[in-house]
Amino acid sequence: MISILGSFQVFTQIFIMTNGGPLGRTRTIVWYIYTTAFKDFNMGYAAAMAFALFAMMLGFTLLQFRFLRREIEY
């Protein structure tokens, strides 16, 4: 679960190494939120995308808890 959530939040590697990459091939959701907020100065749209990212990550977390539940007995 941690790995999937971490893959949604990849930003630093892209920012330092490729800055969005050739033809935008290394863009992620977090990178798009950053460019929308701080380069295009569209804070409202970036905030809405950040909330959508939060909802998507919450949904994936709940699905994983639901379907990958393991019974642990001591």
mmJSON file of the N, C-alpha and C atoms, coordinates in Angstrom:
{"data_MODEL":{"atom_site":{
"group_PDB":["ATOM","ATOM","ATOM","ATOM","ATOM","ATOM","ATOM","ATOM","ATOM","ATOM","ATOM","ATOM","ATOM","ATOM","ATOM","ATOM","ATOM","ATOM","ATOM","ATOM","ATOM","ATOM","ATOM","ATOM","ATOM","ATOM","ATOM","ATOM","ATOM","ATOM","ATOM","ATOM","ATOM","ATOM","ATOM","ATOM","ATOM","ATOM","ATOM","ATOM","ATOM","ATOM","ATOM","ATOM","ATOM","ATOM","ATOM","ATOM","ATOM","ATOM","ATOM","ATOM","ATOM","ATOM","ATOM","ATOM","ATOM","ATOM","ATOM","ATOM","ATOM","ATOM","ATOM","ATOM","ATOM","ATOM","ATOM","ATOM","ATOM","ATOM","ATOM","ATOM","ATOM","ATOM","ATOM","ATOM","ATOM","ATOM","ATOM","ATOM","ATOM","ATOM","ATOM","ATOM","ATOM","ATOM","ATOM","ATOM","ATOM","ATOM","ATOM","ATOM","ATOM","ATOM","ATOM","ATOM","ATOM","ATOM","ATOM","ATOM","ATOM","ATOM","ATOM","ATOM","ATOM","ATOM","ATOM","ATOM","ATOM","ATOM","ATOM","ATOM","ATOM","ATOM","ATOM","ATOM","ATOM","ATOM","ATOM","ATOM","ATOM","ATOM","ATOM","ATOM","ATOM","ATOM","ATOM","ATOM","ATOM","ATOM","ATOM","ATOM","ATOM","ATOM","ATOM","ATOM","ATOM","ATOM","ATOM","ATOM","ATOM","ATOM","ATOM","ATOM","ATOM","ATOM","ATOM","ATOM","ATOM","ATOM","ATOM","ATOM","ATOM","ATOM","ATOM","ATOM","ATOM","ATOM","ATOM","ATOM","ATOM","ATOM","ATOM","ATOM","ATOM","ATOM","ATOM","ATOM","ATOM","ATOM","ATOM","ATOM","ATOM","ATOM","ATOM","ATOM","ATOM","ATOM","ATOM","ATOM","ATOM","ATOM","ATOM","ATOM","ATOM","ATOM","ATOM","ATOM","ATOM","ATOM","ATOM","ATOM","ATOM","ATOM","ATOM","ATOM","ATOM","ATOM","ATOM","ATOM","ATOM","ATOM","ATOM","ATOM","ATOM","ATOM","ATOM","ATOM","ATOM","ATOM","ATOM","ATOM","ATOM","ATOM","ATOM","ATOM","ATOM","ATOM","ATOM","ATOM","ATOM","ATOM"],
"id":[1,2,3,4,5,6,7,8,9,10,11,12,13,14,15,16,17,18,19,20,21,22,23,24,25,26,27,28,29,30,31,32,33,34,35,36,37,38,39,40,41,42,43,44,45,46,47,48,49,50,51,52,53,54,55,56,57,58,59,60,61,62,63,64,65,66,67,68,69,70,71,72,73,74,75,76,77,78,79,80,81,82,83,84,85,86,87,88,89,90,91,92,93,94,95,96,97,98,99,100,101,102,103,104,105,106,107,108,109,110,111,112,113,114,115,116,117,118,119,120,121,122,123,124,125,126,127,128,129,130,131,132,133,134,135,136,137,138,139,140,141,142,143,144,145,146,147,148,149,150,151,152,153,154,155,156,157,158,159,160,161,162,163,164,165,166,167,168,169,170,171,172,173,174,175,176,177,178,179,180,181,182,183,184,185,186,187,188,189,190,191,192,193,194,195,196,197,198,199,200,201,202,203,204,205,206,207,208,209,210,211,212,213,214,215,216,217,218,219,220,221,222],
"type_symbol":["N","C","C","N","C","C","N","C","C","N","C","C","N","C","C","N","C","C","N","C","C","N","C","C","N","C","C","N","C","C","N","C","C","N","C","C","N","C","C","N","C","C","N","C","C","N","C","C","N","C","C","N","C","C","N","C","C","N","C","C","N","C","C","N","C","C","N","C","C","N","C","C","N","C","C","N","C","C","N","C","C","N","C","C","N","C","C","N","C","C","N","C","C","N","C","C","N","C","C","N","C","C","N","C","C","N","C","C","N","C","C","N","C","C","N","C","C","N","C","C","N","C","C","N","C","C","N","C","C","N","C","C","N","C","C","N","C","C","N","C","C","N","C","C","N","C","C","N","C","C","N","C","C","N","C","C","N","C","C","N","C","C","N","C","C","N","C","C","N","C","C","N","C","C","N","C","C","N","C","C","N","C","C","N","C","C","N","C","C","N","C","C","N","C","C","N","C","C","N","C","C","N","C","C","N","C","C","N","C","C","N","C","C","N","C","C","N","C","C","N","C","C"],
"label_atom_id":["N","CA","C","N","CA","C","N","CA","C","N","CA","C","N","CA","C","N","CA","C","N","CA","C","N","CA","C","N","CA","C","N","CA","C","N","CA","C","N","CA","C","N","CA","C","N","CA","C","N","CA","C","N","CA","C","N","CA","C","N","CA","C","N","CA","C","N","CA","C","N","CA","C","N","CA","C","N","CA","C","N","CA","C","N","CA","C","N","CA","C","N","CA","C","N","CA","C","N","CA","C","N","CA","C","N","CA","C","N","CA","C","N","CA","C","N","CA","C","N","CA","C","N","CA","C","N","CA","C","N","CA","C","N","CA","C","N","CA","C","N","CA","C","N","CA","C","N","CA","C","N","CA","C","N","CA","C","N","CA","C","N","CA","C","N","CA","C","N","CA","C","N","CA","C","N","CA","C","N","CA","C","N","CA","C","N","CA","C","N","CA","C","N","CA","C","N","CA","C","N","CA","C","N","CA","C","N","CA","C","N","CA","C","N","CA","C","N","CA","C","N","CA","C","N","CA","C","N","CA","C","N","CA","C","N","CA","C","N","CA","C","N","CA","C","N","CA","C","N","CA","C","N","CA","C","N","CA","C"],
"label_alt_id":[null,null,null,null,null,null,null,null,null,null,null,null,null,null,null,null,null,null,null,null,null,null,null,null,null,null,null,null,null,null,null,null,null,null,null,null,null,null,null,null,null,null,null,null,null,null,null,null,null,null,null,null,null,null,null,null,null,null,null,null,null,null,null,null,null,null,null,null,null,null,null,null,null,null,null,null,null,null,null,null,null,null,null,null,null,null,null,null,null,null,null,null,null,null,null,null,null,null,null,null,null,null,null,null,null,null,null,null,null,null,null,null,null,null,null,null,null,null,null,null,null,null,null,null,null,null,null,null,null,null,null,null,null,null,null,null,null,null,null,null,null,null,null,null,null,null,null,null,null,null,null,null,null,null,null,null,null,null,null,null,null,null,null,null,null,null,null,null,null,null,null,null,null,null,null,null,null,null,null,null,null,null,null,null,null,null,null,null,null,null,null,null,null,null,null,null,null,null,null,null,null,null,null,null,null,null,null,null,null,null,null,null,null,null,null,null,null,null,null,null,null,null],
"label_comp_id":["MET","MET","MET","ILE","ILE","ILE","SER","SER","SER","ILE","ILE","ILE","LEU","LEU","LEU","GLY","GLY","GLY","SER","SER","SER","PHE","PHE","PHE","GLN","GLN","GLN","VAL","VAL","VAL","PHE","PHE","PHE","THR","THR","THR","GLN","GLN","GLN","ILE","ILE","ILE","PHE","PHE","PHE","ILE","ILE","ILE","MET","MET","MET","THR","THR","THR","ASN","ASN","ASN","GLY","GLY","GLY","GLY","GLY","GLY","PRO","PRO","PRO","LEU","LEU","LEU","GLY","GLY","GLY","ARG","ARG","ARG","THR","THR","THR","ARG","ARG","ARG","THR","THR","THR","ILE","ILE","ILE","VAL","VAL","VAL","TRP","TRP","TRP","TYR","TYR","TYR","ILE","ILE","ILE","TYR","TYR","TYR","THR","THR","THR","THR","THR","THR","ALA","ALA","ALA","PHE","PHE","PHE","LYS","LYS","LYS","ASP","ASP","ASP","PHE","PHE","PHE","ASN","ASN","ASN","MET","MET","MET","GLY","GLY","GLY","TYR","TYR","TYR","ALA","ALA","ALA","ALA","ALA","ALA","ALA","ALA","ALA","MET","MET","MET","ALA","ALA","ALA","PHE","PHE","PHE","ALA","ALA","ALA","LEU","LEU","LEU","PHE","PHE","PHE","ALA","ALA","ALA","MET","MET","MET","MET","MET","MET","LEU","LEU","LEU","GLY","GLY","GLY","PHE","PHE","PHE","THR","THR","THR","LEU","LEU","LEU","LEU","LEU","LEU","GLN","GLN","GLN","PHE","PHE","PHE","ARG","ARG","ARG","PHE","PHE","PHE","LEU","LEU","LEU","ARG","ARG","ARG","ARG","ARG","ARG","GLU","GLU","GLU","ILE","ILE","ILE","GLU","GLU","GLU","TYR","TYR","TYR"],
"label_asym_id":["A","A","A","A","A","A","A","A","A","A","A","A","A","A","A","A","A","A","A","A","A","A","A","A","A","A","A","A","A","A","A","A","A","A","A","A","A","A","A","A","A","A","A","A","A","A","A","A","A","A","A","A","A","A","A","A","A","A","A","A","A","A","A","A","A","A","A","A","A","A","A","A","A","A","A","A","A","A","A","A","A","A","A","A","A","A","A","A","A","A","A","A","A","A","A","A","A","A","A","A","A","A","A","A","A","A","A","A","A","A","A","A","A","A","A","A","A","A","A","A","A","A","A","A","A","A","A","A","A","A","A","A","A","A","A","A","A","A","A","A","A","A","A","A","A","A","A","A","A","A","A","A","A","A","A","A","A","A","A","A","A","A","A","A","A","A","A","A","A","A","A","A","A","A","A","A","A","A","A","A","A","A","A","A","A","A","A","A","A","A","A","A","A","A","A","A","A","A","A","A","A","A","A","A","A","A","A","A","A","A","A","A","A","A","A","A","A","A","A","A","A","A"],
"label_entity_id":["1","1","1","1","1","1","1","1","1","1","1","1","1","1","1","1","1","1","1","1","1","1","1","1","1","1","1","1","1","1","1","1","1","1","1","1","1","1","1","1","1","1","1","1","1","1","1","1","1","1","1","1","1","1","1","1","1","1","1","1","1","1","1","1","1","1","1","1","1","1","1","1","1","1","1","1","1","1","1","1","1","1","1","1","1","1","1","1","1","1","1","1","1","1","1","1","1","1","1","1","1","1","1","1","1","1","1","1","1","1","1","1","1","1","1","1","1","1","1","1","1","1","1","1","1","1","1","1","1","1","1","1","1","1","1","1","1","1","1","1","1","1","1","1","1","1","1","1","1","1","1","1","1","1","1","1","1","1","1","1","1","1","1","1","1","1","1","1","1","1","1","1","1","1","1","1","1","1","1","1","1","1","1","1","1","1","1","1","1","1","1","1","1","1","1","1","1","1","1","1","1","1","1","1","1","1","1","1","1","1","1","1","1","1","1","1","1","1","1","1","1","1"],
"label_seq_id":[1,1,1,2,2,2,3,3,3,4,4,4,5,5,5,6,6,6,7,7,7,8,8,8,9,9,9,10,10,10,11,11,11,12,12,12,13,13,13,14,14,14,15,15,15,16,16,16,17,17,17,18,18,18,19,19,19,20,20,20,21,21,21,22,22,22,23,23,23,24,24,24,25,25,25,26,26,26,27,27,27,28,28,28,29,29,29,30,30,30,31,31,31,32,32,32,33,33,33,34,34,34,35,35,35,36,36,36,37,37,37,38,38,38,39,39,39,40,40,40,41,41,41,42,42,42,43,43,43,44,44,44,45,45,45,46,46,46,47,47,47,48,48,48,49,49,49,50,50,50,51,51,51,52,52,52,53,53,53,54,54,54,55,55,55,56,56,56,57,57,57,58,58,58,59,59,59,60,60,60,61,61,61,62,62,62,63,63,63,64,64,64,65,65,65,66,66,66,67,67,67,68,68,68,69,69,69,70,70,70,71,71,71,72,72,72,73,73,73,74,74,74],
"pdbx_PDB_ins_code":[null,null,null,null,null,null,null,null,null,null,null,null,null,null,null,null,null,null,null,null,null,null,null,null,null,null,null,null,null,null,null,null,null,null,null,null,null,null,null,null,null,null,null,null,null,null,null,null,null,null,null,null,null,null,null,null,null,null,null,null,null,null,null,null,null,null,null,null,null,null,null,null,null,null,null,null,null,null,null,null,null,null,null,null,null,null,null,null,null,null,null,null,null,null,null,null,null,null,null,null,null,null,null,null,null,null,null,null,null,null,null,null,null,null,null,null,null,null,null,null,null,null,null,null,null,null,null,null,null,null,null,null,null,null,null,null,null,null,null,null,null,null,null,null,null,null,null,null,null,null,null,null,null,null,null,null,null,null,null,null,null,null,null,null,null,null,null,null,null,null,null,null,null,null,null,null,null,null,null,null,null,null,null,null,null,null,null,null,null,null,null,null,null,null,null,null,null,null,null,null,null,null,null,null,null,null,null,null,null,null,null,null,null,null,null,null,null,null,null,null,null,null],
"Cartn_x":[0.826,0.0,0.871,1.92,2.815,3.47,3.824,4.475,3.543,2.291,1.337,1.099,0.937,0.748,2.001,3.16,4.401,4.581,4.09,4.216,3.353,2.275,1.463,2.152,3.071,3.658,5.075,5.494,6.834,6.916,7.786,7.954,9.415,10.147,11.507,12.414,12.329,13.181,12.908,11.653,11.302,11.738,11.55,11.918,13.419,14.207,15.658,16.249,15.817,16.474,15.983,14.669,14.176,13.375,12.914,12.089,10.881,10.237,9.074,9.392,10.646,11.078,10.917,11.468,11.309,9.856,9.263,7.87,6.889,7.253,6.352,6.119,7.051,6.869,7.023,7.662,7.851,6.965,5.925,5.016,4.151,3.906,2.991,1.901,0.979,-0.112,0.422,1.355,1.907,2.693,3.422,4.148,3.169,2.07,1.07,0.424,0.176,-0.361,0.633,1.906,2.94,3.023,3.062,3.174,1.925,0.772,-0.459,-0.482,-0.027,-0.082,1.0,2.243,3.346,3.928,3.6,4.071,2.942,1.74,0.584,-0.2,0.118,-0.54,-2.054,-2.462,-3.872,-4.085,-4.11,-4.137,-5.43,-6.545,-7.822,-7.906,-7.468,-7.483,-6.5,-5.331,-4.347,-4.872,-5.584,-6.167,-7.225,-8.005,-9.017,-8.358,-7.268,-6.548,-5.925,-5.414,-4.829,-5.893,-7.081,-8.169,-8.589,-8.62,-8.945,-7.886,-6.605,-5.536,-5.724,-6.081,-6.345,-7.492,-8.577,-9.721,-9.344,-8.524,-8.1,-7.214,-6.294,-5.429,-6.22,-7.208,-8.071,-8.868,-9.353,-10.096,-9.244,-8.005,-7.113,-6.792,-6.61,-6.317,-7.484,-8.686,-9.862,-10.074,-9.825,-9.94,-8.921,-7.718,-6.707,-7.048,-7.537,-7.952,-9.1,-9.98,-11.155,-10.797,-9.99,-9.738,-8.483,-7.572,-6.332,-6.271,-7.425,-7.485,-6.994,-6.134,-5.634,-6.048,-6.433,-6.785,-5.528,-5.22,-4.044,-4.522,-4.049,-4.403,-3.141,-3.25,-2.103,-2.3],
"Cartn_y":[-1.184,0.0,1.249,1.241,2.391,2.65,1.607,1.767,2.411,2.002,2.584,4.049,4.382,5.779,6.607,6.03,6.724,6.992,6.082,6.292,7.452,7.746,8.906,10.214,10.168,11.377,11.648,11.021,11.237,12.653,13.454,14.815,15.213,14.951,15.445,14.914,13.631,13.057,13.703,13.908,14.52,15.969,16.685,18.093,18.283,17.448,17.604,17.047,15.87,15.203,15.663,15.787,16.026,17.307,17.89,19.101,18.921,17.782,17.495,16.616,16.487,15.549,15.996,15.215,15.529,15.324,16.372,16.361,15.979,16.205,15.95,14.487,13.628,12.184,11.749,12.563,12.158,12.946,13.537,14.283,13.325,13.708,12.972,13.93,13.413,14.25,15.36,15.018,16.011,17.073,16.679,17.639,18.586,18.046,18.868,19.859,19.425,20.33,21.454,21.109,22.119,23.14,22.681,23.622,24.473,23.906,24.682,25.771,25.442,26.4,27.471,27.066,28.005,28.527,27.926,28.466,29.151,28.57,29.179,30.092,30.068,30.869,30.651,29.42,29.055,28.226,28.908,28.239,27.47,27.998,27.329,25.988,25.948,24.692,23.698,24.181,23.305,22.742,23.56,23.076,22.021,22.213,21.211,19.908,20.005,18.789,18.095,18.866,18.272,17.545,18.135,17.453,16.186,16.234,15.035,13.959,14.356,13.395,12.759,13.578,13.055,12.042,12.38,11.472,10.177,10.28,9.091,8.203,8.809,8.029,7.404,8.129,7.572,6.394,6.525,5.429,4.188,4.364,3.22,2.588,3.391,2.865,2.047,2.572,1.836,0.546,0.571,-0.653,-1.695,-1.258,-2.206,-2.772,-1.945,-2.468,-3.456,-3.187,-4.042,-5.393,-5.377,-6.607,-7.349,-6.703,-7.36,-7.57,-7.63,-7.813,-9.211,-9.264,-10.547,-10.715,-11.885,-12.194,-12.606,-11.92,-12.225,-12.756,-13.944,-14.554,-14.719,-14.387,-14.51,-15.662],
"Cartn_z":[0.0,0.0,0.0,0.766,0.84,-0.517,-1.232,-2.539,-3.553,-3.567,-4.507,-4.19,-2.921,-2.545,-2.836,-2.656,-2.953,-4.433,-5.265,-6.709,-7.187,-6.501,-6.855,-6.48,-5.546,-5.002,-5.495,-6.577,-7.111,-7.664,-7.09,-7.573,-7.626,-6.574,-6.447,-7.55,-7.852,-8.883,-10.241,-10.554,-11.83,-11.864,-10.784,-10.738,-10.906,-10.257,-10.301,-11.598,-12.024,-13.139,-14.512,-14.705,-16.061,-16.214,-15.106,-15.146,-16.063,-15.987,-16.819,-18.008,-18.315,-19.321,-20.753,-21.647,-23.065,-23.494,-23.997,-24.464,-23.359,-22.097,-20.979,-20.681,-21.062,-20.854,-19.409,-18.583,-17.182,-16.232,-16.717,-15.849,-15.036,-13.803,-12.946,-12.482,-11.711,-11.221,-10.321,-9.447,-8.533,-9.302,-10.331,-11.157,-11.856,-12.354,-13.029,-12.056,-10.832,-9.812,-9.532,-9.421,-9.16,-10.295,-11.527,-12.648,-12.793,-12.513,-12.591,-11.522,-10.333,-9.233,-9.327,-9.564,-9.406,-10.709,-11.823,-13.104,-13.862,-13.788,-14.453,-13.515,-12.221,-11.177,-11.148,-11.316,-11.264,-9.994,-8.857,-7.554,-7.305,-7.749,-7.519,-8.215,-9.47,-10.227,-9.625,-9.192,-8.569,-7.247,-6.472,-5.222,-5.485,-6.53,-6.882,-7.326,-8.075,-8.485,-7.284,-6.33,-5.126,-4.31,-4.232,-3.524,-4.263,-5.592,-6.38,-6.188,-6.105,-5.83,-4.46,-3.471,-2.134,-2.163,-2.872,-2.951,-3.659,-4.704,-5.434,-4.561,-3.815,-2.936,-1.789,-1.273,-0.234,-0.78,-2.0,-2.629,-2.806,-3.298,-3.449,-2.106,-1.084,0.242,0.778,0.634,1.108,0.33,-0.984,-1.78,-1.342,-1.057,-0.608,0.757,1.657,2.957,2.806,1.882,1.7,1.088,0.018,-0.721,-0.289,0.358,0.769,2.269,2.892,4.331,4.702,5.671,6.154,7.611,7.914,9.293,10.035,11.102,11.895,13.243,13.564,14.838,15.668,16.921,17.816,18.745],
"occupancy":[1.0,1.0,1.0,1.0,1.0,1.0,1.0,1.0,1.0,1.0,1.0,1.0,1.0,1.0,1.0,1.0,1.0,1.0,1.0,1.0,1.0,1.0,1.0,1.0,1.0,1.0,1.0,1.0,1.0,1.0,1.0,1.0,1.0,1.0,1.0,1.0,1.0,1.0,1.0,1.0,1.0,1.0,1.0,1.0,1.0,1.0,1.0,1.0,1.0,1.0,1.0,1.0,1.0,1.0,1.0,1.0,1.0,1.0,1.0,1.0,1.0,1.0,1.0,1.0,1.0,1.0,1.0,1.0,1.0,1.0,1.0,1.0,1.0,1.0,1.0,1.0,1.0,1.0,1.0,1.0,1.0,1.0,1.0,1.0,1.0,1.0,1.0,1.0,1.0,1.0,1.0,1.0,1.0,1.0,1.0,1.0,1.0,1.0,1.0,1.0,1.0,1.0,1.0,1.0,1.0,1.0,1.0,1.0,1.0,1.0,1.0,1.0,1.0,1.0,1.0,1.0,1.0,1.0,1.0,1.0,1.0,1.0,1.0,1.0,1.0,1.0,1.0,1.0,1.0,1.0,1.0,1.0,1.0,1.0,1.0,1.0,1.0,1.0,1.0,1.0,1.0,1.0,1.0,1.0,1.0,1.0,1.0,1.0,1.0,1.0,1.0,1.0,1.0,1.0,1.0,1.0,1.0,1.0,1.0,1.0,1.0,1.0,1.0,1.0,1.0,1.0,1.0,1.0,1.0,1.0,1.0,1.0,1.0,1.0,1.0,1.0,1.0,1.0,1.0,1.0,1.0,1.0,1.0,1.0,1.0,1.0,1.0,1.0,1.0,1.0,1.0,1.0,1.0,1.0,1.0,1.0,1.0,1.0,1.0,1.0,1.0,1.0,1.0,1.0,1.0,1.0,1.0,1.0,1.0,1.0,1.0,1.0,1.0,1.0,1.0,1.0,1.0,1.0,1.0,1.0,1.0,1.0],
"B_iso_or_equiv":[0.0,0.0,0.0,0.0,0.0,0.0,0.0,0.0,0.0,0.0,0.0,0.0,0.0,0.0,0.0,0.0,0.0,0.0,0.0,0.0,0.0,0.0,0.0,0.0,0.0,0.0,0.0,0.0,0.0,0.0,0.0,0.0,0.0,0.0,0.0,0.0,0.0,0.0,0.0,0.0,0.0,0.0,0.0,0.0,0.0,0.0,0.0,0.0,0.0,0.0,0.0,0.0,0.0,0.0,0.0,0.0,0.0,0.0,0.0,0.0,0.0,0.0,0.0,0.0,0.0,0.0,0.0,0.0,0.0,0.0,0.0,0.0,0.0,0.0,0.0,0.0,0.0,0.0,0.0,0.0,0.0,0.0,0.0,0.0,0.0,0.0,0.0,0.0,0.0,0.0,0.0,0.0,0.0,0.0,0.0,0.0,0.0,0.0,0.0,0.0,0.0,0.0,0.0,0.0,0.0,0.0,0.0,0.0,0.0,0.0,0.0,0.0,0.0,0.0,0.0,0.0,0.0,0.0,0.0,0.0,0.0,0.0,0.0,0.0,0.0,0.0,0.0,0.0,0.0,0.0,0.0,0.0,0.0,0.0,0.0,0.0,0.0,0.0,0.0,0.0,0.0,0.0,0.0,0.0,0.0,0.0,0.0,0.0,0.0,0.0,0.0,0.0,0.0,0.0,0.0,0.0,0.0,0.0,0.0,0.0,0.0,0.0,0.0,0.0,0.0,0.0,0.0,0.0,0.0,0.0,0.0,0.0,0.0,0.0,0.0,0.0,0.0,0.0,0.0,0.0,0.0,0.0,0.0,0.0,0.0,0.0,0.0,0.0,0.0,0.0,0.0,0.0,0.0,0.0,0.0,0.0,0.0,0.0,0.0,0.0,0.0,0.0,0.0,0.0,0.0,0.0,0.0,0.0,0.0,0.0,0.0,0.0,0.0,0.0,0.0,0.0,0.0,0.0,0.0,0.0,0.0,0.0],
"pdbx_formal_charge":[null,null,null,null,null,null,null,null,null,null,null,null,null,null,null,null,null,null,null,null,null,null,null,null,null,null,null,null,null,null,null,null,null,null,null,null,null,null,null,null,null,null,null,null,null,null,null,null,null,null,null,null,null,null,null,null,null,null,null,null,null,null,null,null,null,null,null,null,null,null,null,null,null,null,null,null,null,null,null,null,null,null,null,null,null,null,null,null,null,null,null,null,null,null,null,null,null,null,null,null,null,null,null,null,null,null,null,null,null,null,null,null,null,null,null,null,null,null,null,null,null,null,null,null,null,null,null,null,null,null,null,null,null,null,null,null,null,null,null,null,null,null,null,null,null,null,null,null,null,null,null,null,null,null,null,null,null,null,null,null,null,null,null,null,null,null,null,null,null,null,null,null,null,null,null,null,null,null,null,null,null,null,null,null,null,null,null,null,null,null,null,null,null,null,null,null,null,null,null,null,null,null,null,null,null,null,null,null,null,null,null,null,null,null,null,null,null,null,null,null,null,null],
"auth_seq_id":[1,1,1,2,2,2,3,3,3,4,4,4,5,5,5,6,6,6,7,7,7,8,8,8,9,9,9,10,10,10,11,11,11,12,12,12,13,13,13,14,14,14,15,15,15,16,16,16,17,17,17,18,18,18,19,19,19,20,20,20,21,21,21,22,22,22,23,23,23,24,24,24,25,25,25,26,26,26,27,27,27,28,28,28,29,29,29,30,30,30,31,31,31,32,32,32,33,33,33,34,34,34,35,35,35,36,36,36,37,37,37,38,38,38,39,39,39,40,40,40,41,41,41,42,42,42,43,43,43,44,44,44,45,45,45,46,46,46,47,47,47,48,48,48,49,49,49,50,50,50,51,51,51,52,52,52,53,53,53,54,54,54,55,55,55,56,56,56,57,57,57,58,58,58,59,59,59,60,60,60,61,61,61,62,62,62,63,63,63,64,64,64,65,65,65,66,66,66,67,67,67,68,68,68,69,69,69,70,70,70,71,71,71,72,72,72,73,73,73,74,74,74],
"auth_comp_id":["MET","MET","MET","ILE","ILE","ILE","SER","SER","SER","ILE","ILE","ILE","LEU","LEU","LEU","GLY","GLY","GLY","SER","SER","SER","PHE","PHE","PHE","GLN","GLN","GLN","VAL","VAL","VAL","PHE","PHE","PHE","THR","THR","THR","GLN","GLN","GLN","ILE","ILE","ILE","PHE","PHE","PHE","ILE","ILE","ILE","MET","MET","MET","THR","THR","THR","ASN","ASN","ASN","GLY","GLY","GLY","GLY","GLY","GLY","PRO","PRO","PRO","LEU","LEU","LEU","GLY","GLY","GLY","ARG","ARG","ARG","THR","THR","THR","ARG","ARG","ARG","THR","THR","THR","ILE","ILE","ILE","VAL","VAL","VAL","TRP","TRP","TRP","TYR","TYR","TYR","ILE","ILE","ILE","TYR","TYR","TYR","THR","THR","THR","THR","THR","THR","ALA","ALA","ALA","PHE","PHE","PHE","LYS","LYS","LYS","ASP","ASP","ASP","PHE","PHE","PHE","ASN","ASN","ASN","MET","MET","MET","GLY","GLY","GLY","TYR","TYR","TYR","ALA","ALA","ALA","ALA","ALA","ALA","ALA","ALA","ALA","MET","MET","MET","ALA","ALA","ALA","PHE","PHE","PHE","ALA","ALA","ALA","LEU","LEU","LEU","PHE","PHE","PHE","ALA","ALA","ALA","MET","MET","MET","MET","MET","MET","LEU","LEU","LEU","GLY","GLY","GLY","PHE","PHE","PHE","THR","THR","THR","LEU","LEU","LEU","LEU","LEU","LEU","GLN","GLN","GLN","PHE","PHE","PHE","ARG","ARG","ARG","PHE","PHE","PHE","LEU","LEU","LEU","ARG","ARG","ARG","ARG","ARG","ARG","GLU","GLU","GLU","ILE","ILE","ILE","GLU","GLU","GLU","TYR","TYR","TYR"],
"auth_asym_id":["A","A","A","A","A","A","A","A","A","A","A","A","A","A","A","A","A","A","A","A","A","A","A","A","A","A","A","A","A","A","A","A","A","A","A","A","A","A","A","A","A","A","A","A","A","A","A","A","A","A","A","A","A","A","A","A","A","A","A","A","A","A","A","A","A","A","A","A","A","A","A","A","A","A","A","A","A","A","A","A","A","A","A","A","A","A","A","A","A","A","A","A","A","A","A","A","A","A","A","A","A","A","A","A","A","A","A","A","A","A","A","A","A","A","A","A","A","A","A","A","A","A","A","A","A","A","A","A","A","A","A","A","A","A","A","A","A","A","A","A","A","A","A","A","A","A","A","A","A","A","A","A","A","A","A","A","A","A","A","A","A","A","A","A","A","A","A","A","A","A","A","A","A","A","A","A","A","A","A","A","A","A","A","A","A","A","A","A","A","A","A","A","A","A","A","A","A","A","A","A","A","A","A","A","A","A","A","A","A","A","A","A","A","A","A","A","A","A","A","A","A","A"],
"auth_atom_id":["N","CA","C","N","CA","C","N","CA","C","N","CA","C","N","CA","C","N","CA","C","N","CA","C","N","CA","C","N","CA","C","N","CA","C","N","CA","C","N","CA","C","N","CA","C","N","CA","C","N","CA","C","N","CA","C","N","CA","C","N","CA","C","N","CA","C","N","CA","C","N","CA","C","N","CA","C","N","CA","C","N","CA","C","N","CA","C","N","CA","C","N","CA","C","N","CA","C","N","CA","C","N","CA","C","N","CA","C","N","CA","C","N","CA","C","N","CA","C","N","CA","C","N","CA","C","N","CA","C","N","CA","C","N","CA","C","N","CA","C","N","CA","C","N","CA","C","N","CA","C","N","CA","C","N","CA","C","N","CA","C","N","CA","C","N","CA","C","N","CA","C","N","CA","C","N","CA","C","N","CA","C","N","CA","C","N","CA","C","N","CA","C","N","CA","C","N","CA","C","N","CA","C","N","CA","C","N","CA","C","N","CA","C","N","CA","C","N","CA","C","N","CA","C","N","CA","C","N","CA","C","N","CA","C","N","CA","C","N","CA","C","N","CA","C","N","CA","C","N","CA","C","N","CA","C","N","CA","C"],
"pdbx_PDB_model_num":[1,1,1,1,1,1,1,1,1,1,1,1,1,1,1,1,1,1,1,1,1,1,1,1,1,1,1,1,1,1,1,1,1,1,1,1,1,1,1,1,1,1,1,1,1,1,1,1,1,1,1,1,1,1,1,1,1,1,1,1,1,1,1,1,1,1,1,1,1,1,1,1,1,1,1,1,1,1,1,1,1,1,1,1,1,1,1,1,1,1,1,1,1,1,1,1,1,1,1,1,1,1,1,1,1,1,1,1,1,1,1,1,1,1,1,1,1,1,1,1,1,1,1,1,1,1,1,1,1,1,1,1,1,1,1,1,1,1,1,1,1,1,1,1,1,1,1,1,1,1,1,1,1,1,1,1,1,1,1,1,1,1,1,1,1,1,1,1,1,1,1,1,1,1,1,1,1,1,1,1,1,1,1,1,1,1,1,1,1,1,1,1,1,1,1,1,1,1,1,1,1,1,1,1,1,1,1,1,1,1,1,1,1,1,1,1,1,1,1,1,1,1]
}}}
